[in-house]
Amino acid sequence: MKLKKFVFLLSLAAISAQAEDIVISTDSNALVYNVADNGRVYQKYFGKKLANPADYAAIPNGPEIYITSGMEDYYEPALHIVHADGNPSTLLTYTGHKTSTLADGAKQTVISMTDKAYGDMVDVYFIAYPEHDIIKTYTTVTNGEKKPIELEKYASSMLHFDNGDYYLTQFNGDWASEANAKETKLEYGRKQLDTKLGARANMFCSPFFQLGIDSPAAENSGNLLVGTLGWTGNYRFTFEVDHKGELRVISGINPYASRRKLGKGETFTTPEFIFTLSDAGRGKASRNFHDWARDHQLYKGNDTRMTLLNNWEATYFDFDEDKLIKLIGEAKDLGVDMFLLDDGWFGNKYPRHSDTQGLGDWDETKNKLPNGIGALTAAAKKNGVKFGLWIEPEMVNPKSELYEQHKDWVITLPNRDEYYFRNQLVLDLSNPKVQDYVFGVVDGLMTKYPDIAFFKWDCNSPITNIYSNYEKMDQNHLYVDYVNGLYNVLERIQKKYPDLLMMMCSGGGGRSDYEGLKYFTEFWPSDNTDPIERLYIQWGFSQIFPAKTLCAHVTTWNRSTPVKFRTNVAMMGKLGFDLKLDDLTEEEADYCRRAIKNYNALKPVILEGDQYRLVSPYEGEHAATMYVGKKDGDAVLFTFDIYPRYRQTISKAESNVKLNGLVPSARYAVTEIDRADGNDSKVGEYSGEYLMTVGLPLFTLNKLNSRVFSIKKM
Ligand code: DGJ
């Protein structure tokens, strides 16, 4: 990393001796602030950690830590307060800083500032995870005035760069086409990635980005900032390049329609912006995130995950008790850990025979399930598999008893016709009574059926018709208070049912953020399970989420792909099946049984190991990813040949896959496993150096071909 490039030019606003440096560091990086003689706090350095902290003193100050509105800056501020007297400007000066070690070993630094003229207080928190090179940061704003103030903008974080060239990779798409990576060079002006969808917040754009510093992002080289916001709602990332070529990155809740009133003495806490700085490209940044998430953020982050059979694509809404019991038997026959009953099991006045009705009425449909969920949990128990259940408790269909009884609990506008997304509306989680109701959905089911081991928690609609009918509600607070209401419910569930596992689902990847994953063990990246599409979608999400969070199911999408290809793609995440045995030939079913056994044996490497993306599907007609186990260094490699063209040839260079993450001096035995014929096939024995430098000719010209290799340290 060229240190020079990270050193900020002297800022006119901050010509002063460096009174005090505040160093926030991880094992590799440092973010340094300085309190100048004028009492204001400036970012002076963000880059590779220097061995001698005293050396930071020589670096001149850069822009202010958390630029406020109305002062001498001409670009986007992080904070915009309208004071009680209407003054729209804020001037923050340092009042102190504190460092401490948190219970999980993280190092916390809090920099406190105040606006002396008004008494409002701002604390910027940094929580550093040294060994993972991850820093979380958030801000609190406290009203120190006698009357209410209003926050127009209240970012979680502001980071500054002075490198000249910046390349932003965003991950956007739509339903069934999530997390497509696109890189663009940032030029003068402002680029924003944001969402205004409220509930299914990430349907069009995932809440994370990569920023290539100096050069476009590469997999294994180059300086890169990777950041994400832990917020299951509207977010906004602002990237603004000014006339001097300096870049500010502002991350936080989207202030759109969310002006925040703060009463006297009240504090607003922003969500966490989580980031890493990599000097070795995307791969290293991903592994930083994966390790940190397993150790510190993800619910049951270091536990393994269950394989499952889900009935959604096997039956859709068309099932009864007999069909489900047959499927539970098939779950056992396949050898998965759990059967998951999806949408369509509830509603009596308005039975859930399609997505047009029933949401909100969480009683089993009598003529479909005369013996209730209990008969199914009993069947699961008998077959030695766990039982999971689909719910969508934040939502309501207008055709439901809940809507008839509690229209006041529904987010819907007065004096307007309702419009629907997937025929449904969103319940008002800003209302504590609604929070009790949503908690009660889970609590009621768990009390009645304690054998439920897992919930798939769906959320298929954005917030439409935005208006709260809760009498205490400030309408500008609804988007934010909705999310806090959701966290309140999830917190209560986790406290009461600590062993309950849950999948975060939102019609696919409509929810995919790290605050949500404090409560969920995994998420559903996309309804699109065509394995070719999944190669891209999983590639996108793997940039910050570890394999164990990415639910990946084998289904009948794109039947032109061999079942083995579909299964191998799904084995790169949290493996599941969403089909019935009738969808498979006997030979295919046998393959699946063996694949599940293989997956179980490989789980410690895939789910807990270091992931190396070797060959990108974005670059051609092949893809390869490998995982290296942390304990013994054994690895597993997946290779895919997608669509070679008629009469295409493949050069030696193209066919060669160079491995990564191995010990150069160690020797490895490479074996092709998980073959369709059931026989393993020895490839050879090589040094780690050979495998990483020369590589093996593993790609072929066979269409839709997938291969799995075990790489065992000898
Ligand atoms: C959307 C989910 O993504 C699907 O997997 C399925 O659960 C349906 N909802 C059910 O309505």
Residues whose N, C-alpha, C, O or C-beta is under 5 A from the ligand:
A	BS01	DGJ	W312 D342 D343 D458 S506 G507 G508 D527
